[in-house]
Amino acid sequence: MFELTLLERIKELESKKSRAWKNPVDIETRSVMIHLNKLLNTNRGSVPIDDYYGMPDMTSFSSEGIAGTMEKIAKAVIELIKKFEKRLSKIKVKIESDKSDVLAIYFTLEGVLSRHGNSSVFFQATVKPGGKIVLTR
C-alpha cells in the first residue's frame, strides 16, 4: 500500500474494490504519474504549504532563445521531481521537437522507482500552447 500517496490510500480504504491482484509496480507508476501531472500543472507559488511547489512561469525562460528555453524547462522539471516526487530516482528529461507542431513542446521523462530498484518508468509529456502539461505513459 506504500505505492500510493496518503490521499490515495484513504480513497482505497473507502472503496469496495480490491487491488490485491494488481502489480505493485503498476500501482506506484500510476500514482507517480498522477502526482507528476498535478505537480507540473501547478503554478509555482500558488500552493500555500510550499512556495516552491509547481512549475515556474515558463515565459520567464524565453530570454535565451529556443535552445536555452528548452534546457531551462528540462532543468526545472528535474529539480521539481527531485524535490517533490521522492519515489523516482535517476531522473532524465529529454526535450524532443516535432516539426509538424511547432507550438507544442514534447519531452520524455525517464526514471527508476526508488522502492523497486530495477523498475524503470517512462513518460511522454506535451507542453500545450497554453502551458498545460499532459503526461502519458
N, C-alpha and C positions, 0 to 999 in steps of 0.2 A: 504493500500500500504506500510505501515511501516514494513510489514513482510519481505520485500525484501531489499537487500543491495542497495546502490546508483546506482551502475552499472546495477544491475538487473532492477531497476525502469526505468532507461533510456532506456534500451533494451525493456522493456514492453511498454513504450510510443511510441517507434518507430515501434513496431509490430502492425499488424492489428488485432491480436487475442484479444478477451476479456476474462478476467479471473473473471468476476463478479460472475459467477456460482460456482467458486471453494471455498472450505473451507479455511478461513484464517490460521487455524492451519496447514493444509496440506501444504499450500504455504510456511509458515515460516519454517516448518520442513524440507522441500526440500531445501530451501535456506540455512539453517543451515548445512545440510549435505554436500551441495556443498562447502560451506566455510570450513568446517572441513576437507574435502578431500584435499583442497588446503593447508590449514594450516599444516596438519600432513605430507604432502608430500613435504613441502618446507624445505630446509636445513637452520638451524639457521645461521644467518649472511649473507645470500645470498640476502636479500632484503634491498635496500639502505635506505628505510624510517625508518626501525627499526631493529637493530642488534639482537634483542631478538625474532623476529618473526620466527616461524618454529621450527621443531624438532631438538634437539641437536643430535650430532653424536652418534648413538646407540652403536658403537664399544667401546666408552669410558665407557659404563656401564658394560662391560664384566669382570671386575676385581674381582667381588664379587660372582661369580658362577651364576647359572641359577635363583635361587630364588631372589638374590639381583638384578639381571638384570631386571627381571620381575617387581619387586617393583619400580625400578627407572624409567622404561618405563611408568608404570601407573601414577607415581607421575608427570613425565614430561608432560604427556597428560593432566592431571587435571590442572596443572599450566598454560599450554598454553591456554586451553579453558577458564579458569577464566579470563585470561588477554585479550584474543583477540576475544572471542565469548560471548559478554555480554548478548545475547538473551537467553543463557542457565544458569540455576542455579541448585543447589543441584546435582552437578555432581558426578557420581560414575563410577569408572572404575574397571572392574573385569577381571583379566587375566585368561584365560582358556587354557588347554592343549588338544592336540589331539594326541593320541598315534599313529595314522596312518600317521601323517605328522609331523615329529619331526623338520623339517626345517622351519616351519612357526610358528608364534606366533598369537594366537587368543585372542581377548578381546571384552567384551561388554561395551558399554558406555550408561549410563542412565542419564537423566536429566529432568528438567522441563523448559518449555518455560516461561521465565520471564513475558512476556506480557500476556500470557494465563495461569494464576496461577495453574490451575489443569491439564494442558495438559502435560502428561509425554511423553518423546521421548525415543526411544530405538534404538541403532545402534549396528551392529556387525562389527568388524574390523578384518582384517587379515594383519599381517606384513609378507610380502613375503620375501624369502631369500635375494633378492637384496635390501631390505629396504623399498620398496614401500608399503604404507598402503592403503588397499582397504576397504572403508566404505560402508556398505549396510544397508538397513532398514529392 
